[in-house]
Amino acid sequence: MPRIALVTCRPAPGISADRDLPVLVEALEQAGAEARAVAWDDPGADWGGFDLAVIRSTWDYSWRVAEFTEWAERCAKATRLANPVEVVRWNVDKRYLGQLGAAGVPVVPTRYVAPGDPVDLPVDHEFVIKPASGAGARFAARYTPDERDTAVRQLARMHAEGLTAMVQPYMRRIDAGGERALQFLGGRLLHAGRKGAVLAPGIAYDERKVAHPGIAPWIPTPAELAVAESALAAVPGAPELLFARVDLVDGEDGEPRLMELELVEPNLFLRLHPKSVAAVTEAILAAAAG
């Protein structure tokens, strides 16, 4: 009987409940495994007592990136971790977008502003500021050039917390076409969804946002699949990935661009795709068997 930890976080204000978690626990147990949901920072957790630890909903990690990465290192020494710790280490910092862009993946244009860097914000188009280590639209906001003073105050707040900021053009086509999330399992497309724009004008960076507004099933286009596959192929070291989510938006030319490559704790939205539960369960069991 394989012992599997589905790694999550403790309930807290501002942290959404993982609606997939009880579904996966039940499915794994029905398949003959011993499955438990375990908080990544549970001091009593014996990670070596599991055959596999699957990171699922550690949605508070962006508040504590260094601590989370250290946990992943310890967990990977005690048991098999999915995704692998080297992937976690690389993916918690969205400066990976620059690396993927340099590798030829069409990405949303991104500049990084670290603490102490000069502040140079766009003067001719809307833009977005968000942290290089973040999740759930935390510390993300949309600005016009006329709102520069407010944007500078956001940068000051982020820098005071030691955060590097990302500055991106606001991808205007998201207002009509939304953002597409392509879910991969074992390197192959599992299912996809489309959600509306998260950042509305005038919403403060420190307000809580709905991370996945109006998400619904979606059938990816060939162009979307091509960009997603190119992003996964460009991950350093070509690691074996149990799961991945590729978030895409349209550029000004109407072609898909990579917004985010989520390899740490992507929401799989199994409630939208109940037929995918069996495939995810089978893949987790195979990973536990090594």
C-alpha positions in Angstrom: 0.0 0.0 0.0 1.8 3.2 -1.1 1.8 6.1 1.4 1.2 9.4 -0.4 1.3 12.9 1.1 -0.7 15.6 -0.7 1.1 18.7 0.4 -1.1 21.7 1.3 -1.0 24.7 3.7 -2.8 25.6 6.8 -6.1 27.5 6.6 -5.6 31.2 6.9 -7.3 34.5 5.9 -6.7 35.2 2.2 -5.9 31.6 1.4 -8.5 29.7 -0.7 -9.6 26.2 0.2 -8.3 23.5 -2.1 -11.5 21.9 -3.4 -9.5 19.3 -5.3 -7.8 18.0 -2.2 -10.6 15.8 -0.7 -11.4 14.5 -4.2 -7.8 13.3 -4.7 -7.5 11.8 -1.2 -10.7 9.8 -1.7 -9.7 8.7 -5.2 -6.3 7.5 -4.1 -7.6 5.6 -1.1 -10.2 3.9 -3.3 -7.3 2.9 -5.6 -5.6 1.2 -2.6 -3.2 3.9 -1.4 -2.9 5.5 2.0 -3.3 9.2 1.2 -3.1 12.1 3.6 -3.3 15.9 3.2 -0.3 17.4 5.1 0.6 21.0 5.6 4.1 21.7 4.3 5.1 23.5 7.5 3.6 20.9 9.9 6.5 20.4 12.4 5.2 16.9 13.2 5.2 15.6 9.6 7.4 12.6 9.0 8.1 13.0 5.3 10.3 10.0 5.3 7.3 7.9 6.1 5.7 8.6 2.7 6.6 7.0 -0.6 5.8 10.2 -2.4 5.0 13.8 -1.5 2.9 15.6 -4.1 2.8 19.4 -3.8 -0.7 20.4 -4.3 -1.9 23.6 -2.6 0.9 25.2 -0.7 -0.7 28.5 -1.6 1.0 30.5 1.2 4.5 29.8 -0.1 5.0 33.2 -1.7 4.9 34.8 1.7 7.8 32.6 2.8 9.7 31.6 -0.3 13.0 30.9 1.4 11.4 28.8 4.1 9.4 26.9 1.6 12.4 26.2 -0.6 14.3 24.9 2.4 11.4 22.6 3.2 11.4 21.3 -0.3 15.1 20.5 0.0 14.6 18.6 3.2 11.5 16.8 1.9 13.3 15.7 -1.2 16.1 14.2 0.9 13.5 12.2 2.9 11.3 11.0 0.1 10.4 11.4 -3.6 9.0 14.9 -4.2 6.8 16.0 -7.1 7.6 18.1 -8.8 11.4 17.6 -8.2 13.1 20.1 -5.9 15.2 21.6 -8.6 12.1 22.5 -10.5 10.6 24.0 -7.3 13.7 26.1 -6.7 13.7 27.4 -10.3 10.0 28.0 -10.6 9.3 29.9 -7.4 11.1 33.0 -8.9 9.3 34.3 -12.0 12.6 35.6 -13.4 12.3 32.3 -15.3 10.2 34.2 -17.8 13.3 36.0 -18.9 15.1 32.7 -19.3 12.3 31.2 -21.3 12.1 34.3 -23.5 15.8 34.1 -24.2 15.3 30.4 -25.2 12.8 31.5 -27.9 9.5 31.0 -26.0 7.0 33.7 -26.8 6.5 35.3 -23.4 4.8 38.5 -22.0 7.5 41.2 -22.1 8.8 41.5 -18.6 11.2 43.8 -16.8 12.4 43.2 -13.2 12.9 45.9 -10.6 14.8 44.7 -7.5 15.2 46.7 -4.3 17.7 49.5 -5.1 17.1 49.5 -8.8 16.1 52.7 -10.5 12.3 53.0 -11.1 11.5 53.3 -14.8 7.8 52.8 -15.6 6.0 53.0 -18.9 4.7 56.4 -20.0 2.7 55.4 -23.1 0.7 52.3 -22.1 -1.1 50.5 -19.2 1.2 48.3 -17.2 1.1 45.7 -14.5 3.3 45.4 -11.4 3.5 42.2 -9.5 6.1 40.3 -7.5 8.6 37.9 -9.0 7.6 35.4 -6.3 3.9 35.5 -5.9 0.6 33.6 -6.2 -3.1 34.3 -6.4 -2.5 37.9 -7.7 -1.0 38.9 -4.4 0.6 42.4 -4.7 -0.5 42.7 -8.3 -2.1 45.8 -9.8 -2.8 47.5 -13.1 -1.9 51.1 -13.8 -2.2 53.8 -16.4 0.8 56.1 -16.9 -1.1 58.8 -15.0 -1.1 56.6 -11.9 2.7 56.5 -11.7 2.8 57.9 -8.1 0.6 55.1 -6.8 2.7 52.5 -8.7 5.9 53.9 -7.2 4.3 53.5 -3.7 3.5 49.9 -4.5 7.2 49.3 -5.6 8.4 50.9 -2.3 6.2 48.7 -0.3 7.3 45.6 -2.1 11.0 46.5 -1.9 10.6 47.2 1.8 9.6 43.5 2.1 12.6 42.4 0.0 10.5 41.6 -3.1 11.6 42.0 -6.7 8.9 43.4 -8.8 7.9 42.5 -12.4 6.7 45.2 -14.7 4.7 44.1 -17.7 2.5 45.7 -20.3 -1.2 45.2 -19.6 -2.2 42.6 -22.2 -5.4 44.3 -23.5 -6.7 41.3 -25.4 -7.3 39.5 -22.0 -10.4 41.7 -21.5 -12.0 39.9 -24.4 -10.2 36.6 -24.8 -9.4 35.9 -21.2 -6.5 33.9 -19.9 -6.1 30.2 -20.8 -4.8 27.6 -18.4 -3.5 24.4 -20.0 -2.9 21.6 -17.6 -0.4 18.9 -18.3 0.1 15.5 -16.6 3.3 13.6 -17.2 4.1 16.0 -20.1 0.8 15.5 -21.9 -2.2 17.7 -22.1 -4.8 16.8 -19.5 -7.4 19.5 -19.9 -7.7 23.3 -20.1 -9.7 26.2 -18.9 -10.3 29.8 -19.6 -10.8 32.6 -17.0 -11.5 36.3 -17.1 -9.2 39.1 -16.4 -8.1 39.3 -12.8 -6.9 42.9 -12.6 -9.6 45.5 -12.9 -8.7 49.2 -13.1 -8.5 50.9 -9.7 -8.2 47.8 -7.6 -5.4 48.4 -5.1 -2.4 46.0 -5.1 -3.1 45.0 -1.5 -6.7 44.2 -2.0 -7.6 40.5 -2.3 -8.5 39.5 -5.8 -10.5 36.6 -7.3 -7.6 34.5 -8.7 -9.6 32.6 -11.3 -12.8 34.6 -12.2 -15.3 32.8 -14.3 -13.1 29.9 -15.2 -14.7 27.4 -17.6 -13.5 24.4 -19.7 -11.6 25.3 -22.8 -10.3 23.5 -25.9 -6.8 24.8 -26.7 -6.0 25.9 -30.2 -3.0 24.5 -32.0 -1.1 27.7 -31.5 -1.7 27.6 -27.8 -0.6 24.0 -27.6 2.6 24.9 -29.5 3.5 27.7 -27.1 2.7 25.5 -24.1 4.9 22.7 -25.3 7.7 25.0 -26.2 7.7 26.4 -22.7 7.8 22.9 -21.1 10.6 21.8 -23.4 12.7 24.8 -22.3 12.6 24.1 -18.6 16.3 23.7 -17.6 17.5 20.1 -17.5 14.3 18.7 -19.1 13.1 17.3 -15.8 10.3 14.8 -15.5 7.2 16.7 -14.5 4.3 15.1 -12.8 2.1 18.1 -13.4 2.3 21.6 -15.0 0.0 24.5 -15.8 0.8 26.8 -18.6 -1.0 30.2 -18.5 -1.4 32.0 -21.8 -2.8 35.4 -23.0 -2.9 36.9 -26.5 -0.4 39.5 -27.6 -1.3 42.6 -29.6 -0.9 40.5 -32.7 -3.5 37.9 -31.5 -0.8 35.2 -31.0 -0.6 33.4 -27.6 2.1 34.5 -25.1 3.3 32.8 -22.0 2.0 34.6 -18.9 3.1 32.0 -16.3 4.5 28.5 -16.1 3.3 27.0 -12.9 5.3 24.0 -11.8 5.1 24.2 -8.1 1.4 24.0 -6.9 -0.9 24.6 -9.8 -4.6 24.3 -9.2 -5.8 21.5 -11.4 -9.5 22.6 -11.4 -10.7 19.0 -11.2 -14.1 20.2 -10.3 -14.4 21.5 -13.9 -13.0 18.2 -15.3 -14.2 15.3 -13.1 -13.2 12.8 -15.8 -9.5 13.8 -15.2 -9.5 12.5 -11.6 -8.8 9.0 -12.7 -5.9 10.0 -14.9 -4.4 12.2 -12.1 -4.8 9.3 -9.6 -3.1 6.8 -11.9 -0.2 9.2 -12.5 0.3 9.8 -8.8 0.3 6.1 -8.0 2.8 5.5 -10.8 5.1 8.2 -9.4 4.8 6.6 -5.9 5.9 3.3 -7.3 9.0 4.9 -8.8 
